Amino acid sequence: MMTAVRRKYSKKFESFTAMPRSSEVIDTLRSYVQVGIPALQRGEVSFWCVSCMPGRNVYARINIYWQEVLTLVAAENELWLSVHMADSPFTLLSDEAVASLFERHPTIELWEHQYKPGGPDQVAFTLPVSAARSFLSDPEVLSAIRLFNLRLMQKGACNFGRFHCMDLADELVGVGRP
């Protein structure tokens, strides 16, 4: 089964790696999965998956359960990141702390978008990939990402495993495979 999945997307992965800025996309995805996905290696395919070039101008997408949690797109000659996370860690913050988050990350934009599987306790942000590393390492953001992803994993298996790009996952997880 896994060999068939690997073969299915290997050519897409080759095309992906030939695209400009693919290494920047991989670095951003790696930063996210290393800190934001519980049981990273054990849950691969079953509870989370990464797709490679799943749509027009979309470099990659990470899904958990029935929901995308992170997407990297090319728009307006720039790479953009959209990320869904739990809203409750932010609602517990003071107004000053929330304002401070936006001051520390001036390029983030609140995206009025929710998916039904994630429930009402979710918020989405978009930002240029150039600002992703500092945003994804912010303690308040990390808390919200981890909580959201854990809740989605507890709901059940990832429905998008058939689109999983194992070659891209190898780059993210950092584990050599036969």
Backbone torsions as a table, in degrees:
resi	resn	phi	psi	omega
1	MET	NA	-50.7	-177.1
2	MET	-65.3	-34.9	178.2
3	THR	-64.2	-39.6	178.2
4	ALA	-65.4	-40.9	178.3
5	VAL	-64.5	-42.1	179.4
6	ARG	-61.7	-47.2	-179.4
7	ARG	-62.7	-37.5	-175.1
8	LYS	-59.1	-35.9	-174.7
9	TYR	-113.4	7.9	-177.3
10	SER	-66.0	-38.0	178.6
11	LYS	-69.0	-37.6	175.7
12	LYS	-62.6	-39.9	178.9
13	PHE	-64.9	-40.9	177.1
14	GLU	-60.6	-43.9	177.2
15	SER	-63.2	-40.9	179.1
16	PHE	-59.6	-48.4	-176.9
17	THR	-66.7	-20.4	177.3
18	ALA	-83.3	-11.0	-178.7
19	MET	-75.9	149.3	175.8
20	PRO	-62.4	140.2	175.2
21	ARG	73.2	11.7	179.2
22	SER	-61.9	-34.6	179.0
23	SER	-66.9	-33.9	176.2
24	GLU	-67.0	-38.2	176.3
25	VAL	-63.6	-46.2	179.7
26	ILE	-60.7	-44.5	179.1
27	ASP	-60.2	-41.6	-180.0
28	THR	-66.7	-45.7	177.9
29	LEU	-61.3	-43.0	-179.8
30	ARG	-62.0	-43.7	177.9
31	SER	-57.6	-41.1	-178.1
32	TYR	-69.4	-52.5	-174.3
33	VAL	-67.4	-34.3	-177.8
34	GLN	-64.5	-30.0	-177.5
35	VAL	-111.9	-16.0	-171.1
36	GLY	-112.5	-7.2	-177.8
37	ILE	-116.0	116.1	177.8
38	PRO	-66.2	150.4	177.5
39	ALA	47.2	53.5	-172.0
40	LEU	-50.0	-54.6	-176.7
41	GLN	-76.6	-41.6	-178.3
42	ARG	-68.5	-30.2	-175.4
43	GLY	-91.3	-4.3	-177.7
44	GLU	-58.6	138.1	-177.6
45	VAL	73.4	-49.8	-178.2
46	SER	-69.8	-45.0	-174.3
47	PHE	-116.4	-18.5	174.1
48	TRP	-146.5	153.7	175.9
49	CYS	-147.6	158.7	176.8
50	VAL	-124.3	130.3	177.4
51	SER	-107.9	148.7	-175.7
52	CYS	-111.0	119.5	-179.6
53	MET	51.2	57.7	-176.9
54	PRO	-77.3	-10.4	-179.4
55	GLY	-162.2	175.9	-179.1
56	ARG	-60.0	127.3	179.7
57	ASN	64.1	8.4	178.4
58	VAL	-101.2	116.9	178.9
59	TYR	-74.8	-47.0	-176.3
60	ALA	-160.6	159.6	178.6
61	ARG	-146.1	141.4	174.4
62	ILE	-112.5	130.2	178.8
63	ASN	-119.9	145.4	171.8
64	ILE	-133.4	135.3	-177.1
65	TYR	56.4	-122.2	-179.4
66	TRP	-107.4	25.7	-171.7
67	GLN	-140.4	141.7	169.0
68	GLU	-75.5	140.6	178.3
69	VAL	-116.7	-22.0	178.7
70	LEU	-150.9	135.5	178.2
71	THR	-138.2	138.6	175.4
72	LEU	-115.0	121.3	-177.0
73	VAL	-127.5	154.5	172.4
74	ALA	-99.7	123.5	178.2
75	ALA	-151.2	139.8	177.2
76	GLU	53.4	43.7	179.2
77	ASN	58.2	27.5	178.6
78	GLU	-143.4	154.6	173.6
79	LEU	-89.8	132.9	-179.6
80	TRP	-122.2	150.2	179.0
81	LEU	-118.3	133.6	167.9
82	SER	-118.1	137.4	-176.1
83	VAL	-141.0	130.5	176.6
84	HIS	-99.7	142.4	-179.7
85	MET	-154.9	171.1	178.3
86	ALA	-68.1	141.7	179.1
87	ASP	-88.1	-29.4	-172.7
88	SER	-57.3	-36.8	177.0
89	PRO	-60.7	-29.6	179.3
90	PHE	-79.1	-34.2	-179.3
91	THR	-69.9	-20.8	177.0
92	LEU	-79.4	-14.4	-179.1
93	LEU	-79.9	154.5	174.1
94	SER	-70.6	162.8	177.2
95	ASP	-58.7	-36.6	179.5
96	GLU	-65.9	-39.5	179.9
97	ALA	-67.2	-39.0	177.4
98	VAL	-66.4	-43.6	177.5
99	ALA	-60.1	-39.0	178.7
100	SER	-63.2	-37.9	177.1
101	LEU	-58.6	-46.2	-180.0
102	PHE	-70.4	-28.3	174.9
103	GLU	-71.2	-40.3	178.9
104	ARG	-68.7	-28.5	-177.0
105	HIS	-129.6	73.7	-172.5
106	PRO	-67.1	-14.1	-178.2
107	THR	-93.4	-3.9	179.4
108	ILE	-74.5	147.6	175.6
109	GLU	-130.1	134.3	174.9
110	LEU	-70.2	130.5	-178.6
111	TRP	-110.9	116.7	-178.8
112	GLU	-75.5	78.3	-176.3
113	HIS	-150.0	133.2	175.2
114	GLN	-138.7	150.0	171.2
115	TYR	-105.9	144.2	-178.1
116	LYS	-58.1	-43.3	-177.9
117	PRO	-58.1	-31.5	-178.8
118	GLY	-77.2	-12.3	178.2
119	GLY	75.0	-175.7	-175.1
120	PRO	-74.9	-18.8	-179.4
121	ASP	-88.2	66.4	176.6
122	GLN	-147.4	151.7	177.4
123	VAL	-139.9	152.0	179.7
124	ALA	-128.4	142.8	176.8
125	PHE	-126.4	150.3	169.7
126	THR	-121.0	149.4	179.4
127	LEU	-163.6	157.9	175.1
128	PRO	-67.2	145.2	-179.4
129	VAL	-59.8	-29.6	179.5
130	SER	-60.2	-21.9	179.8
131	ALA	-103.4	1.9	-172.3
132	ALA	-66.0	-42.5	-174.3
133	ARG	-58.7	-47.4	-179.2
134	SER	-69.5	-36.4	179.0
135	PHE	-65.7	-46.6	-177.5
136	LEU	-70.2	-16.6	178.1
137	SER	-99.4	-0.1	177.9
138	ASP	-67.7	129.8	-176.0
139	PRO	-55.4	-40.4	179.8
140	GLU	-67.6	-38.8	179.1
141	VAL	-67.7	-45.0	178.8
142	LEU	-57.4	-44.4	179.0
143	SER	-59.0	-44.1	-178.7
144	ALA	-68.4	-39.5	178.4
145	ILE	-65.0	-48.8	-177.1
146	ARG	-62.7	-43.6	179.0
147	LEU	-61.9	-46.9	-178.5
148	PHE	-62.9	-47.1	-178.1
149	ASN	-66.1	-39.3	177.0
150	LEU	-62.7	-44.4	178.2
151	ARG	-60.2	-42.5	178.8
152	LEU	-64.7	-41.3	179.5
153	MET	-64.5	-35.0	179.5
154	GLN	-68.9	-20.3	179.2
155	LYS	-75.2	-25.6	177.8
156	GLY	148.6	-172.0	-175.9
157	ALA	-68.7	156.9	177.5
158	CYS	-76.7	128.4	-178.5
159	ASN	-79.7	-6.5	-172.3
160	PHE	-107.5	16.3	-178.5
161	GLY	-56.8	-28.8	-179.4
162	ARG	-68.5	-13.1	178.4
163	PHE	-103.8	6.5	-175.3
164	HIS	-67.6	129.5	177.1
165	CYS	-98.6	101.4	-175.6
166	MET	-65.4	-33.4	178.9
167	ASP	-64.8	-41.0	176.9
168	LEU	-68.3	-40.9	177.5
169	ALA	-60.4	-38.3	176.3
170	ASP	-55.5	-42.6	180.0
171	GLU	-65.6	-33.7	-175.9
172	LEU	-81.5	-41.4	-174.8
173	VAL	-82.1	-28.5	177.7
174	GLY	77.6	29.8	-178.8
175	VAL	-119.6	126.2	175.7
176	GLY	-73.4	140.5	178.8
177	ARG	-126.9	157.5	178.6
178	PRO	-68.6	NA	NA
